[in-house]
Amino acid sequence: MSGARVTPEKTLASFDWASIEREIDEVGCAITPPLFDAEQCEQLAKSYDDEALFRSKVVMARHGFGRGEYKYLAYPLPDPIARLRSALYEQLAPIANRWEQALGREGRFPPTHAEFLETCHAAGQARPTPLLLKYGPGDFNCLHQDLYGAHVFPLQMAVLLSRPGEDFTGGEFVLTEQRPRMQSRVEAAPLGLGQGVIFAVNERPVRGAKGIYRVKMRHGVSRLRSGTRHTLGIILHDAT
């Protein structure tokens, strides 16, 4: 995973963040341009079999989470993932702080990821949360939230490492939004190879006729119909 031609910092900096922010505000998620090329995606997907990189493995069916499996990476994170996580946090922190203010919360997120992780670790949230997921035919991920402790960064990202329609079929990334006194709304994010989707972890502010209200978000993956699907998940808070 060391052959990156462009650094994650430069890749993220090249994105149209005004458009991404507007999309996140409007629907709770935004699809990014590719973060990794085909070779890098293949290397990341293959790294799923390198047990030395991971701290734990979860088989979803054993816990009622769905079908498929995922592995949490251990510290120190592989360099491209560590750098992507840190750079992503710095792009998203202003959005997160604006959301905190809109929701009437007093706390604010610091400007750097290192400072935020210090807060997490001081509270006992010291286990890394970036993960690789693997799905096969018939696998799916139930709607859920990745909370992990008292300190929760309100946005996260999933990056598709497989080719839709070629490596796998089905397996769409989906989100639901539970609006007060209304039926849930569903959003699908059709990702291409190397693309990421940035989305709300738990709740987000939405402006209505009477001001700001909160909507709860959950995310998951629909049933895989064929092939194998690998995904990189970038969660910005650590776990207890």
Secondary structure as a PSIPRED ss2 file (coil, helix, strand):
# PSIPRED VFORMAT (PSIPRED V4.0)

   1 M C   1.000  0.000  0.000
   2 S C   1.000  0.000  0.000
   3 G C   1.000  0.000  0.000
   4 A C   1.000  0.000  0.000
   5 R C   1.000  0.000  0.000
   6 V C   1.000  0.000  0.000
   7 T C   1.000  0.000  0.000
   8 P H   0.000  1.000  0.000
   9 E H   0.000  1.000  0.000
  10 K H   0.000  1.000  0.000
  11 T H   0.000  1.000  0.000
  12 L H   0.000  1.000  0.000
  13 A H   0.000  1.000  0.000
  14 S C   1.000  0.000  0.000
  15 F C   1.000  0.000  0.000
  16 D C   1.000  0.000  0.000
  17 W H   0.000  1.000  0.000
  18 A H   0.000  1.000  0.000
  19 S H   0.000  1.000  0.000
  20 I H   0.000  1.000  0.000
  21 E H   0.000  1.000  0.000
  22 R H   0.000  1.000  0.000
  23 E H   0.000  1.000  0.000
  24 I H   0.000  1.000  0.000
  25 D H   0.000  1.000  0.000
  26 E H   0.000  1.000  0.000
  27 V H   0.000  1.000  0.000
  28 G C   1.000  0.000  0.000
  29 C E   0.000  0.000  1.000
  30 A E   0.000  0.000  1.000
  31 I E   0.000  0.000  1.000
  32 T E   0.000  0.000  1.000
  33 P E   0.000  0.000  1.000
  34 P E   0.000  0.000  1.000
  35 L C   1.000  0.000  0.000
  36 F C   1.000  0.000  0.000
  37 D C   1.000  0.000  0.000
  38 A H   0.000  1.000  0.000
  39 E H   0.000  1.000  0.000
  40 Q H   0.000  1.000  0.000
  41 C H   0.000  1.000  0.000
  42 E H   0.000  1.000  0.000
  43 Q H   0.000  1.000  0.000
  44 L H   0.000  1.000  0.000
  45 A H   0.000  1.000  0.000
  46 K H   0.000  1.000  0.000
  47 S H   0.000  1.000  0.000
  48 Y H   0.000  1.000  0.000
  49 D H   0.000  1.000  0.000
  50 D C   1.000  0.000  0.000
  51 E H   0.000  1.000  0.000
  52 A H   0.000  1.000  0.000
  53 L H   0.000  1.000  0.000
  54 F E   0.000  0.000  1.000
  55 R E   0.000  0.000  1.000
  56 S E   0.000  0.000  1.000
  57 K E   0.000  0.000  1.000
  58 V E   0.000  0.000  1.000
  59 V E   0.000  0.000  1.000
  60 M H   0.000  1.000  0.000
  61 A H   0.000  1.000  0.000
  62 R H   0.000  1.000  0.000
  63 H H   0.000  1.000  0.000
  64 G C   1.000  0.000  0.000
  65 F C   1.000  0.000  0.000
  66 G E   0.000  0.000  1.000
  67 R E   0.000  0.000  1.000
  68 G C   1.000  0.000  0.000
  69 E E   0.000  0.000  1.000
  70 Y E   0.000  0.000  1.000
  71 K E   0.000  0.000  1.000
  72 Y E   0.000  0.000  1.000
  73 L E   0.000  0.000  1.000
  74 A C   1.000  0.000  0.000
  75 Y C   1.000  0.000  0.000
  76 P C   1.000  0.000  0.000
  77 L C   1.000  0.000  0.000
  78 P C   1.000  0.000  0.000
  79 D H   0.000  1.000  0.000
  80 P H   0.000  1.000  0.000
  81 I H   0.000  1.000  0.000
  82 A H   0.000  1.000  0.000
  83 R H   0.000  1.000  0.000
  84 L H   0.000  1.000  0.000
  85 R H   0.000  1.000  0.000
  86 S H   0.000  1.000  0.000
  87 A H   0.000  1.000  0.000
  88 L H   0.000  1.000  0.000
  89 Y H   0.000  1.000  0.000
  90 E H   0.000  1.000  0.000
  91 Q H   0.000  1.000  0.000
  92 L H   0.000  1.000  0.000
  93 A H   0.000  1.000  0.000
  94 P H   0.000  1.000  0.000
  95 I H   0.000  1.000  0.000
  96 A H   0.000  1.000  0.000
  97 N H   0.000  1.000  0.000
  98 R H   0.000  1.000  0.000
  99 W H   0.000  1.000  0.000
 100 E H   0.000  1.000  0.000
 101 Q H   0.000  1.000  0.000
 102 A H   0.000  1.000  0.000
 103 L C   1.000  0.000  0.000
 104 G C   1.000  0.000  0.000
 105 R C   1.000  0.000  0.000
 106 E C   1.000  0.000  0.000
 107 G C   1.000  0.000  0.000
 108 R C   1.000  0.000  0.000
 109 F C   1.000  0.000  0.000
 110 P C   1.000  0.000  0.000
 111 P C   1.000  0.000  0.000
 112 T C   1.000  0.000  0.000
 113 H H   0.000  1.000  0.000
 114 A H   0.000  1.000  0.000
 115 E H   0.000  1.000  0.000
 116 F H   0.000  1.000  0.000
 117 L H   0.000  1.000  0.000
 118 E H   0.000  1.000  0.000
 119 T H   0.000  1.000  0.000
 120 C H   0.000  1.000  0.000
 121 H H   0.000  1.000  0.000
 122 A H   0.000  1.000  0.000
 123 A C   1.000  0.000  0.000
 124 G C   1.000  0.000  0.000
 125 Q C   1.000  0.000  0.000
 126 A C   1.000  0.000  0.000
 127 R E   0.000  0.000  1.000
 128 P C   1.000  0.000  0.000
 129 T C   1.000  0.000  0.000
 130 P C   1.000  0.000  0.000
 131 L E   0.000  0.000  1.000
 132 L E   0.000  0.000  1.000
 133 L E   0.000  0.000  1.000
 134 K E   0.000  0.000  1.000
 135 Y E   0.000  0.000  1.000
 136 G C   1.000  0.000  0.000
 137 P C   1.000  0.000  0.000
 138 G C   1.000  0.000  0.000
 139 D C   1.000  0.000  0.000
 140 F E   0.000  0.000  1.000
 141 N E   0.000  0.000  1.000
 142 C E   0.000  0.000  1.000
 143 L E   0.000  0.000  1.000
 144 H E   0.000  0.000  1.000
 145 Q C   1.000  0.000  0.000
 146 D C   1.000  0.000  0.000
 147 L C   1.000  0.000  0.000
 148 Y C   1.000  0.000  0.000
 149 G C   1.000  0.000  0.000
 150 A C   1.000  0.000  0.000
 151 H C   1.000  0.000  0.000
 152 V C   1.000  0.000  0.000
 153 F C   1.000  0.000  0.000
 154 P C   1.000  0.000  0.000
 155 L E   0.000  0.000  1.000
 156 Q E   0.000  0.000  1.000
 157 M E   0.000  0.000  1.000
 158 A E   0.000  0.000  1.000
 159 V E   0.000  0.000  1.000
 160 L E   0.000  0.000  1.000
 161 L C   1.000  0.000  0.000
 162 S C   1.000  0.000  0.000
 163 R C   1.000  0.000  0.000
 164 P E   0.000  0.000  1.000
 165 G C   1.000  0.000  0.000
 166 E C   1.000  0.000  0.000
 167 D C   1.000  0.000  0.000
 168 F E   0.000  0.000  1.000
 169 T E   0.000  0.000  1.000
 170 G E   0.000  0.000  1.000
 171 G C   1.000  0.000  0.000
 172 E C   1.000  0.000  0.000
 173 F E   0.000  0.000  1.000
 174 V E   0.000  0.000  1.000
 175 L E   0.000  0.000  1.000
 176 T E   0.000  0.000  1.000
 177 E E   0.000  0.000  1.000
 178 Q E   0.000  0.000  1.000
 179 R C   1.000  0.000  0.000
 180 P C   1.000  0.000  0.000
 181 R C   1.000  0.000  0.000
 182 M C   1.000  0.000  0.000
 183 Q C   1.000  0.000  0.000
 184 S C   1.000  0.000  0.000
 185 R E   0.000  0.000  1.000
 186 V E   0.000  0.000  1.000
 187 E E   0.000  0.000  1.000
 188 A E   0.000  0.000  1.000
 189 A E   0.000  0.000  1.000
 190 P C   1.000  0.000  0.000
 191 L C   1.000  0.000  0.000
 192 G C   1.000  0.000  0.000
 193 L C   1.000  0.000  0.000
 194 G C   1.000  0.000  0.000
 195 Q E   0.000  0.000  1.000
 196 G E   0.000  0.000  1.000
 197 V E   0.000  0.000  1.000
 198 I E   0.000  0.000  1.000
 199 F E   0.000  0.000  1.000
 200 A E   0.000  0.000  1.000
 201 V C   1.000  0.000  0.000
 202 N C   1.000  0.000  0.000
 203 E E   0.000  0.000  1.000
 204 R E   0.000  0.000  1.000
 205 P E   0.000  0.000  1.000
 206 V E   0.000  0.000  1.000
 207 R E   0.000  0.000  1.000
 208 G E   0.000  0.000  1.000
 209 A C   1.000  0.000  0.000
 210 K C   1.000  0.000  0.000
 211 G E   0.000  0.000  1.000
 212 I E   0.000  0.000  1.000
 213 Y E   0.000  0.000  1.000
 214 R E   0.000  0.000  1.000
 215 V E   0.000  0.000  1.000
 216 K E   0.000  0.000  1.000
 217 M E   0.000  0.000  1.000
 218 R E   0.000  0.000  1.000
 219 H E   0.000  0.000  1.000
 220 G E   0.000  0.000  1.000
 221 V E   0.000  0.000  1.000
 222 S C   1.000  0.000  0.000
 223 R C   1.000  0.000  0.000
 224 L E   0.000  0.000  1.000
 225 R E   0.000  0.000  1.000
 226 S E   0.000  0.000  1.000
 227 G E   0.000  0.000  1.000
 228 T C   1.000  0.000  0.000
 229 R E   0.000  0.000  1.000
 230 H E   0.000  0.000  1.000
 231 T E   0.000  0.000  1.000
 232 L E   0.000  0.000  1.000
 233 G E   0.000  0.000  1.000
 234 I E   0.000  0.000  1.000
 235 I C   1.000  0.000  0.000
 236 L C   1.000  0.000  0.000
 237 H C   1.000  0.000  0.000
 238 D C   1.000  0.000  0.000
 239 A E   0.000  0.000  1.000
 240 T C   1.000  0.000  0.000
